[in-house]
């Protein structure tokens, strides 16, 4: 497995990419009707809920000393995969 910094940086970068994908939806919601705003707020809550545990795990990785970070990294990778799937599903559901 890559070193800890590379791993954390990669996951953080991916989270930032997903957040950037939400920006056009956020703008559309601000300019749109109430229904669009409500739908975006629901989407934003879903994304926040999905990424919060990942951010916590990344902090644990950063704080962990020694080689134990590799054990946490596996769980973090799995959690991030699940979060990405939830985000993709939410975006599809709220943008249809």
Secondary structure as GFF3:
##gff-version 3
##sequence-region A 1 96
A	DSSP	alpha_helix	4	31	.	.	.	ID=ss1
A	DSSP	alpha_helix	34	63	.	.	.	ID=ss2
A	DSSP	three_ten_helix	66	68	.	.	.	ID=ss3
A	DSSP	alpha_helix	69	95	.	.	.	ID=ss4
###
